[in-house]
């Protein structure tokens, strides 16, 4: 379903004049949005779009003042924002894109495009990573290697063979121990990232000179023994036994994958000691982690990510994560942190409260008021966005459900709809007349995010309305009275228990719950000792249900982890530490799940997405696991494991490097750490073959961890 944004300002102004409503003051933000333009290769294509206060807006584009541009500066299509960069370098190596809105009054914005002659490459891996002195041929793996590319080692250009766009070979004579830094240049201004994870060992006493491998003399002296265990025999070392299939560890790990962002060694031990039920009680009693109070979106994103990665209130954070995919707000429309924080606070405060309180707070939350346009939704034509989505996505769904989540059918065998367009319009009228907190206590205020929305009866539709299930609201009611009636009508609808039960189950435990599982959870939501909507009881029911605690997986049990759950599960299993995640947010964007940046009201992926090739099953997170996204995720996990993101995430590989000389030892340690002994025979066999390609201990450790992390044994929660 498509949802419509609020009327553009010109239309709103006309409406306000026509109804003699005082105009609202506001400050607009207009930008030309698109991917980074500080290093655009000649001859490449970039797309731009106008963005006015978080909403896309049509623009007429020019390049250096020339409408549509030209061959020397590059051409741009105002219909779709496609900019084709020139094939030769323009004067000064840059151009300015100017966009002018088609609205009245016209507004303009600019975007500078800086060119590089060719696309820059990216290095992912260099092997061997622990070479000895002497003649060594390195294989550099990455992407976007162009013919004619040159490799530099410690700043010295080396003879380079480009095998393909993803592989380069370079041979160097290594004469001194130390660290080597690799850079690939497709052109003088198209430089790759620096890869400095290669260390030269097993050299004699070092004389003067640098570590480039081409200059300097090694000096005299006997040959040293090298770093202990740096290469080693894959068959040697003390034996690490095959990890026992520890039922308690498997059960605890499965539970923590559902109730947190993944097991850590400490949390595994705790759950094994006290059990899931007591762990839940302890978690629900913990104070909520702090959500940064800031206007800087990057600060808020870091705070939210650090909370889910490492804060102690893991269950609350996991429930916030689940609820945020039901009650969606996004920085795509709310671009400042103060516009997002109230939404996060409502999710946090009500994670273990009552669903009715959450629904009421979210409906009047200023973040939601902006995102789905209930703020300043006015007579005579109130906005229908929130009215639609509060039914479709937040409470009842589009078709009538039985208590077990199955669809109710009419006499002709067709699903019975829960609402129609008439009902959306009636709800919009019932929810009209709410404005933001601000200077005016009786009139309208422009966007403010310090208080809930405020009722204004002068701007509320006072005619009679008919809600769901024939509920009639009499004419003449106040803004607050109609709002209360809408909330009661929604909260008491019979669809809410199975709808919310299904959404929470799919977020926390399994994509394909049985009808009996849904019904058991829905029954708790509907009536927990006389209380309807008890979120704490409902979450307990989801997590402690026999189907969730079944540790021997069925063929349909579990879910594909999304990028956040997958990557944080790996970091936490390895007892890693998130230092500063800022530069990782671009990677999450490439994987389809940038923090706080849902692309639509349907969140990052729809809960109704079916499993590719098996449409009888649901597989929501497969929506963001297309081949390109799967490759992006595999590359991201490799960067985490290999230490290339060392300033962002700290992971200690020393135990795995120590076990690496013996293939069985290494596989057993990885199996015990990531899978608690659940590694399949097929994975073990394939991993053994992969490890046979390397004798370098660090490289072997990275191969084992990466291979396991991206495989189905770890990527799929079962």
Helices and strands as residue ranges (DSSP letters): H 9-18, E 30-33, E 40-41, E 45-47, E 49-52, E 55-57, E 59-63, E 66-67, E 69-70, E 74-76, E 82-84, G 91-93, E 94-101, E 108-116, E 122-127, E 134-143, E 150-153, E 156-158, E 160-164, E 167-174, E 178-187, E 190-191, E 195-200, H 247-259, H 265-274, H 276-285, H 297-310, H 314-323, H 337-349, H 355-363, H 366-371, H 385-392, H 421-430, E 434-435, E 454-455, G 457-459, E 465-466, G 468-470, E 472-473, H 479-491, H 495-508, H 515-526, H 535-544, E 559-560, H 563-573, E 577-578, G 582-584, H 585-590, E 610-611, E 614-618, G 620-624, H 627-642, E 649-650, H 654-659, H 663-670, I 671-675, H 681-691, H 697-710, H 712-715, E 716-717
